[in-house]
Amino acid sequence: MTKKQHIFISLGSNQGDRLDYLIRALCLLEGHDIGISSLSRIYETPPWGFESTPFYNACAGLQTDLSPYDLMEVLLKVEERLGRSRAKANGYAPRTIDLDLLGYEDLILSTENLTLPHPRLELRNFVLYPLEEIAKTWMHPLLQKTSSELKQQSIDSAICKPFPFSFWSPPIFEHYPYTVIEGNIGVGKSTLAKKMGEQYQAALLLEAFVDNPYLAPFYQDPKKYALPVETFFLKDRVDQAAEFWKNNPNRVVSDYFLNKSLVFAAQNLKADDFKVYQEAFLRVVSSQKQPSLLVYLYADVSHLLKQIKKRGRSYEQDIQEEYLMKIGQGYDHLIQTDFPFPILSLAVDDLNFESDEVAFQRILRKIYKTTFL
């Protein structure tokens, strides 16, 4: 079944850690096969209809094949999970989380348990501002006005203060101070590590692949240059890490895990050479700092080849599909190892996290979700 596209919800919180409640709500919704297709900035807004502390409010566009009633049931379950009980009482009250179904395509509905579009949304700036941000042309099926028109004509005088979109970023490094991104060639390890480093002001430990003098000739003659290229990588990674950790950074994101050396060496070296290499590896790995979390990115080989071609490194252009498949199998084996830290596997075929901030935040939520689920 094709997932319906034009479904919008509002999110709000004015108790406890307001931002954390909003982020956790999105994480929990995604656990119900609900996609977050669009996301507004977070706005700080005054309470509407009662006196209390300010709210954080936002709107999100959803993709789901759930019916309106089933979706509403999920929203209520998520609220309950986050400490909200919709007791039948008079008037409005503070809440840890508030999830309202604003609109479900062009459906008009009025029942005891559900009204669509959401009643009085056109009177509330805390809904109109974030909704207009993600759905300017959405047409209110009863009022026959777009969200932009409703915002322009709003009689609500409440001031809604937006935060930068990056405000959505969850506190990953409070739980995983040394996060490692791994995966096959072309999957986007460095791109994601750099974006996370910038977002969280984390120190970057990046693989210096361009400095390996044997890498380009290896792709031309793998048999001849396999041992030199792998030996250089291992020594360079160990030396680089030793120098890096001298500065004692308190939050770090890296685009490689030292144990990847075995993945590539197993594929590239002859059996006798691999045995010698493995012995050397085991001598040094025990003294290396272990990650707090390993994020393993994976994608279809066709996606990898497309990305390799796009980034245009001349020595990579002859990489074959078969080679990438074998490296992928090596990574699959690696992540099944019983390491003393968690491993999160993420498919990234359809995630343009380099330029799409909504996709980037989706990855951050998937990482953060491991801290409480």
VEXKOL-464252 format. One line per field, with one value per residue (C-alpha): residue number from 1; residue in one letter; x, y, z. Coordinates in nm, 3 decimals, always signed. Layout:
residues N
k: NUM/...;
r: A/...;
px: X/...;
py: Y/...;
pz: Z/...;
END
This chain:
residues 373
k: 1/2/3/4/5/6/7/8/9/10/11/12/13/14/15/16/17/18/19/20/21/22/23/24/25/26/27/28/29/30/31/32/33/34/35/36/37/38/39/40/41/42/43/44/45/46/47/48/49/50/51/52/53/54/55/56/57/58/59/60/61/62/63/64/65/66/67/68/69/70/71/72/73/74/75/76/77/78/79/80/81/82/83/84/85/86/87/88/89/90/91/92/93/94/95/96/97/98/99/100/101/102/103/104/105/106/107/108/109/110/111/112/113/114/115/116/117/118/119/120/121/122/123/124/125/126/127/128/129/130/131/132/133/134/135/136/137/138/139/140/141/142/143/144/145/146/147/148/149/150/151/152/153/154/155/156/157/158/159/160/161/162/163/164/165/166/167/168/169/170/171/172/173/174/175/176/177/178/179/180/181/182/183/184/185/186/187/188/189/190/191/192/193/194/195/196/197/198/199/200/201/202/203/204/205/206/207/208/209/210/211/212/213/214/215/216/217/218/219/220/221/222/223/224/225/226/227/228/229/230/231/232/233/234/235/236/237/238/239/240/241/242/243/244/245/246/247/248/249/250/251/252/253/254/255/256/257/258/259/260/261/262/263/264/265/266/267/268/269/270/271/272/273/274/275/276/277/278/279/280/281/282/283/284/285/286/287/288/289/290/291/292/293/294/295/296/297/298/299/300/301/302/303/304/305/306/307/308/309/310/311/312/313/314/315/316/317/318/319/320/321/322/323/324/325/326/327/328/329/330/331/332/333/334/335/336/337/338/339/340/341/342/343/344/345/346/347/348/349/350/351/352/353/354/355/356/357/358/359/360/361/362/363/364/365/366/367/368/369/370/371/372/373;
r: M/T/K/K/Q/H/I/F/I/S/L/G/S/N/Q/G/D/R/L/D/Y/L/I/R/A/L/C/L/L/E/G/H/D/I/G/I/S/S/L/S/R/I/Y/E/T/P/P/W/G/F/E/S/T/P/F/Y/N/A/C/A/G/L/Q/T/D/L/S/P/Y/D/L/M/E/V/L/L/K/V/E/E/R/L/G/R/S/R/A/K/A/N/G/Y/A/P/R/T/I/D/L/D/L/L/G/Y/E/D/L/I/L/S/T/E/N/L/T/L/P/H/P/R/L/E/L/R/N/F/V/L/Y/P/L/E/E/I/A/K/T/W/M/H/P/L/L/Q/K/T/S/S/E/L/K/Q/Q/S/I/D/S/A/I/C/K/P/F/P/F/S/F/W/S/P/P/I/F/E/H/Y/P/Y/T/V/I/E/G/N/I/G/V/G/K/S/T/L/A/K/K/M/G/E/Q/Y/Q/A/A/L/L/L/E/A/F/V/D/N/P/Y/L/A/P/F/Y/Q/D/P/K/K/Y/A/L/P/V/E/T/F/F/L/K/D/R/V/D/Q/A/A/E/F/W/K/N/N/P/N/R/V/V/S/D/Y/F/L/N/K/S/L/V/F/A/A/Q/N/L/K/A/D/D/F/K/V/Y/Q/E/A/F/L/R/V/V/S/S/Q/K/Q/P/S/L/L/V/Y/L/Y/A/D/V/S/H/L/L/K/Q/I/K/K/R/G/R/S/Y/E/Q/D/I/Q/E/E/Y/L/M/K/I/G/Q/G/Y/D/H/L/I/Q/T/D/F/P/F/P/I/L/S/L/A/V/D/D/L/N/F/E/S/D/E/V/A/F/Q/R/I/L/R/K/I/Y/K/T/T/F/L;
px: +0.000/+0.130/+0.188/-0.033/+0.161/-0.040/-0.075/+0.025/+0.060/+0.153/+0.382/+0.401/+0.553/+0.576/+0.685/+1.024/+1.284/+1.061/+1.305/+1.371/+1.000/+0.957/+1.253/+1.144/+0.794/+0.934/+1.155/+0.856/+0.637/+0.906/+0.894/+0.535/+0.627/+0.552/+0.791/+0.873/+0.872/+0.894/+0.970/+0.940/+1.167/+1.082/+0.902/+0.880/+0.525/+0.303/+0.032/-0.298/-0.618/-0.461/-0.181/+0.136/+0.501/+0.593/+0.567/+0.798/+0.586/+0.651/+0.474/+0.567/+0.451/+0.398/+0.401/+0.197/-0.063/-0.239/-0.599/-0.683/-0.824/-0.524/-0.286/-0.468/-0.441/-0.064/-0.041/-0.223/+0.000/+0.310/+0.168/+0.099/+0.451/+0.588/+0.382/+0.074/-0.268/-0.560/-0.795/-1.132/-1.123/-1.243/-1.007/-0.642/-0.350/+0.030/+0.160/+0.482/+0.374/+0.084/+0.038/-0.253/-0.357/-0.413/-0.507/-0.524/-0.510/-0.839/-1.049/-1.338/-1.446/-1.650/-1.694/-1.691/-1.322/-1.177/-1.240/-1.056/-0.922/-0.832/-1.081/-0.964/-0.622/-0.682/-0.697/-0.362/-0.033/+0.157/+0.011/-0.003/+0.360/+0.522/+0.252/+0.300/+0.673/+0.634/+0.306/+0.249/+0.002/-0.190/-0.559/-0.788/-1.072/-1.345/-1.220/-1.077/-0.771/-0.406/-0.199/-0.018/-0.348/-0.462/-0.140/-0.169/-0.529/-0.474/-0.630/-0.399/-0.150/+0.081/+0.449/+0.615/+0.995/+1.170/+1.494/+1.741/+1.654/+1.969/+1.804/+1.638/+1.972/+1.949/+2.224/+2.404/+2.750/+2.626/+2.574/+2.834/+3.135/+3.336/+3.112/+3.252/+3.090/+3.176/+3.072/+3.169/+3.350/+3.128/+2.858/+2.913/+3.118/+3.325/+3.029/+2.824/+3.118/+3.196/+2.833/+2.810/+3.142/+3.019/+2.679/+2.810/+3.147/+3.309/+3.671/+3.712/+3.925/+3.926/+4.106/+4.393/+4.340/+4.486/+4.827/+4.864/+5.116/+5.019/+4.644/+4.630/+4.869/+4.680/+4.362/+4.566/+4.755/+4.593/+4.809/+5.135/+5.037/+4.789/+5.030/+5.202/+4.871/+4.721/+5.040/+5.063/+4.698/+4.738/+5.050/+4.907/+4.579/+4.758/+5.002/+4.727/+4.509/+4.797/+4.868/+4.499/+4.420/+4.708/+4.478/+4.212/+3.905/+3.580/+3.362/+3.486/+3.339/+3.546/+3.494/+3.679/+3.709/+4.053/+3.908/+3.809/+4.171/+4.089/+3.791/+4.002/+4.309/+4.104/+3.977/+4.299/+4.575/+4.680/+4.625/+4.990/+5.018/+4.688/+4.809/+5.120/+4.909/+4.652/+4.922/+5.055/+4.705/+4.627/+4.948/+4.837/+4.457/+4.439/+4.593/+4.358/+4.073/+3.735/+3.435/+3.128/+2.913/+2.970/+2.727/+2.740/+2.608/+2.510/+2.363/+2.305/+2.612/+2.447/+2.419/+2.784/+2.901/+2.696/+2.850/+3.202/+3.155/+3.007/+3.300/+3.539/+3.852/+4.041/+4.193/+3.847/+3.675/+3.774/+3.637/+3.416/+3.076/+3.209/+3.479/+3.226/+3.001/+3.285/+3.385/+3.019/+3.016/+3.329/+3.158/+2.850/+3.075/+3.257/+2.945/+2.837/+3.146/+3.080/+3.229/+3.201/+2.998/+2.668/+2.644/+2.370/+2.313/+2.152/+2.041/+2.121/+2.025/+1.740/+1.888/+2.053/+2.185/+2.454/+2.212/+1.876/+1.862/+1.544/+1.727/+2.029/+1.807/+1.643/+1.984/+2.055/+1.720/+1.798/+2.124/+1.958/+1.678/+1.929/+1.978/+1.623/+1.469;
py: +0.000/+0.347/+0.559/+0.867/+1.190/+1.492/+1.420/+1.683/+1.678/+1.938/+1.868/+2.064/+2.046/+2.284/+2.056/+1.909/+1.887/+2.022/+1.958/+1.603/+1.525/+1.648/+1.447/+1.133/+1.169/+1.164/+0.864/+0.672/+0.760/+0.633/+0.305/+0.258/+0.255/+0.626/+0.833/+1.195/+1.349/+1.714/+1.894/+2.256/+2.449/+2.448/+2.760/+2.886/+3.006/+3.127/+2.890/+2.922/+2.945/+2.916/+3.050/+2.843/+2.825/+2.866/+2.578/+2.437/+2.374/+2.228/+2.059/+1.750/+1.596/+1.221/+0.933/+0.634/+0.388/+0.395/+0.509/+0.836/+0.642/+0.408/+0.702/+0.888/+0.578/+0.574/+0.944/+0.877/+0.578/+0.790/+1.061/+0.804/+0.661/+1.010/+1.071/+1.244/+1.132/+1.291/+1.286/+1.434/+1.766/+2.116/+2.351/+2.327/+2.219/+2.191/+1.873/+1.684/+1.620/+1.711/+1.541/+1.659/+1.530/+1.851/+1.718/+1.391/+1.466/+1.642/+1.438/+1.607/+1.413/+1.479/+1.197/+1.165/+1.074/+1.252/+1.574/+1.660/+1.907/+1.978/+2.229/+2.586/+2.534/+2.854/+3.047/+2.932/+3.087/+2.808/+2.577/+2.814/+2.929/+2.584/+2.442/+2.717/+2.647/+2.289/+2.310/+2.655/+2.528/+2.283/+2.365/+2.356/+2.144/+2.329/+2.687/+2.651/+2.854/+2.757/+2.744/+3.057/+3.242/+3.123/+3.249/+3.587/+3.625/+3.496/+3.703/+3.545/+3.802/+3.548/+3.585/+3.262/+3.264/+3.015/+2.838/+2.732/+2.396/+2.249/+2.298/+1.960/+1.779/+1.531/+1.505/+1.210/+1.281/+1.289/+0.916/+0.833/+1.064/+0.864/+0.783/+0.597/+0.592/+0.291/+0.127/+0.035/+0.257/+0.546/+0.501/+0.847/+0.783/+1.099/+1.313/+1.208/+1.234/+1.588/+1.698/+1.557/+1.715/+2.054/+2.017/+1.909/+2.086/+1.744/+1.668/+1.485/+1.174/+1.120/+0.859/+1.012/+0.789/+1.039/+1.009/+0.638/+0.627/+0.270/+0.325/+0.440/+0.170/-0.087/-0.028/-0.089/-0.397/-0.534/-0.846/-0.656/-0.370/-0.536/-0.595/-0.254/-0.068/-0.252/-0.231/+0.143/+0.194/+0.002/+0.188/+0.523/+0.465/+0.362/+0.655/+0.901/+0.781/+0.798/+1.158/+1.251/+1.125/+1.318/+1.623/+1.441/+1.560/+1.512/+1.441/+1.271/+1.147/+0.934/+0.797/+0.472/+0.187/+0.030/-0.320/-0.230/-0.309/-0.680/-0.644/-0.506/-0.716/-1.038/-0.946/-0.811/-1.034/-1.386/-1.636/-1.639/-1.260/-1.220/-1.445/-1.228/-0.912/-1.041/-1.119/-0.764/-0.625/-0.818/-0.692/-0.330/-0.338/-0.425/-0.091/+0.118/+0.328/+0.165/+0.355/+0.433/+0.352/+0.214/+0.338/+0.107/+0.262/+0.029/+0.069/-0.123/-0.161/+0.043/+0.334/+0.297/+0.298/+0.609/+0.789/+0.677/+0.815/+1.137/+1.217/+1.165/+1.020/+0.896/+0.592/+0.469/+0.477/+0.121/-0.035/-0.327/-0.428/-0.768/-0.608/-0.385/-0.684/-0.877/-0.579/-0.548/-0.913/-0.851/-0.563/-0.778/-1.030/-0.758/-0.608/-0.951/-0.959/-0.938/-0.594/-0.422/-0.133/-0.103/-0.120/+0.054/-0.047/+0.214/+0.179/+0.504/+0.429/+0.682/+0.930/+1.237/+1.344/+1.565/+1.835/+1.733/+1.850/+1.651/+1.333/+1.428/+1.474/+1.138/+0.972/+1.161/+1.044/+0.683/+0.712/+0.883/+0.628/+0.361/+0.548/+0.494/+0.208;
pz: +0.000/-0.089/+0.218/+0.233/+0.215/+0.332/+0.702/+0.957/+1.334/+1.592/+1.885/+2.208/+2.556/+2.850/+3.133/+3.217/+2.941/+2.664/+2.381/+2.490/+2.501/+2.143/+2.017/+2.198/+2.057/+1.703/+1.788/+1.920/+1.621/+1.384/+1.576/+1.453/+1.081/+1.055/+0.845/+0.930/+0.583/+0.688/+1.009/+1.113/+1.341/+1.710/+1.834/+2.190/+2.241/+2.524/+2.649/+2.464/+2.668/+3.015/+3.233/+3.252/+3.145/+2.774/+2.531/+2.272/+1.963/+1.618/+1.328/+1.131/+0.806/+0.824/+0.579/+0.687/+0.568/+0.905/+0.903/+1.084/+1.378/+1.402/+1.372/+1.648/+1.865/+1.809/+1.901/+2.227/+2.306/+2.252/+2.478/+2.747/+2.710/+2.772/+3.084/+2.942/+3.052/+2.869/+3.164/+3.086/+3.267/+3.208/+3.030/+2.931/+3.147/+3.131/+2.971/+2.907/+2.549/+2.327/+1.990/+1.775/+1.435/+1.238/+0.899/+0.709/+0.336/+0.250/+0.492/+0.677/+0.983/+1.296/+1.545/+1.922/+1.927/+1.625/+1.434/+1.113/+1.036/+1.397/+1.539/+1.593/+1.436/+1.237/+1.568/+1.703/+1.604/+1.777/+1.511/+1.214/+1.226/+1.216/+0.986/+0.730/+0.740/+0.616/+0.420/+0.272/+0.012/+0.229/+0.187/+0.487/+0.345/+0.536/+0.523/+0.171/+0.265/+0.256/+0.571/+0.450/+0.414/+0.757/+0.913/+0.740/+0.857/+1.210/+1.489/+1.747/+1.878/+2.042/+1.950/+1.837/+1.864/+1.632/+1.710/+1.438/+1.283/+1.438/+1.778/+1.712/+1.756/+2.047/+2.313/+2.156/+2.294/+2.651/+2.606/+2.339/+2.380/+2.124/+1.828/+1.528/+1.182/+0.967/+0.640/+0.288/+0.038/-0.073/+0.190/+0.343/+0.659/+0.636/+0.533/+0.834/+1.073/+0.956/+0.985/+1.337/+1.431/+1.315/+1.475/+1.816/+1.813/+1.846/+1.763/+1.431/+1.393/+1.017/+0.814/+0.619/+0.316/+0.069/+0.238/+0.163/-0.124/-0.210/-0.247/-0.610/-0.737/-0.529/-0.730/-1.046/-0.920/-0.602/-0.571/-0.578/-0.349/-0.109/+0.179/+0.154/+0.138/+0.436/+0.644/+0.580/+0.675/+1.000/+1.111/+1.004/+1.189/+1.508/+1.494/+1.412/+1.700/+1.948/+1.853/+1.849/+2.199/+2.353/+2.354/+2.561/+2.364/+2.558/+2.254/+1.940/+1.614/+1.379/+1.027/+1.090/+1.339/+1.363/+1.320/+0.964/+0.887/+0.913/+0.678/+0.396/+0.472/+0.464/+0.121/-0.026/+0.115/+0.034/+0.317/+0.434/+0.422/+0.607/+0.889/+0.936/+0.916/+1.163/+1.420/+1.386/+1.420/+1.736/+1.897/+1.866/+1.892/+2.262/+2.358/+2.143/+2.284/+2.225/+2.084/+2.294/+1.990/+1.642/+1.375/+1.074/+0.752/+0.471/+0.125/-0.195/-0.415/-0.690/-0.448/-0.349/-0.711/-0.779/-0.481/-0.574/-0.924/-0.786/-0.559/-0.848/-0.692/-0.996/-0.827/-0.715/-1.053/-1.145/-0.825/-0.923/-0.791/-0.684/-0.469/-0.291/-0.229/-0.065/+0.148/+0.252/+0.355/+0.560/+0.740/+0.801/+0.972/+1.167/+1.324/+1.447/+1.669/+2.042/+2.106/+2.447/+2.300/+2.112/+1.733/+1.535/+1.172/+0.945/+0.583/+0.401/+0.038/+0.045/+0.295/+0.148/+0.486/+0.331/+0.213/+0.361/+0.722/+0.789/+0.681/+0.894/+1.199/+1.125/+1.160/+1.483/+1.624/+1.533/+1.724/+2.021/+2.029/+2.136/+2.465/+2.590/+2.390;
END
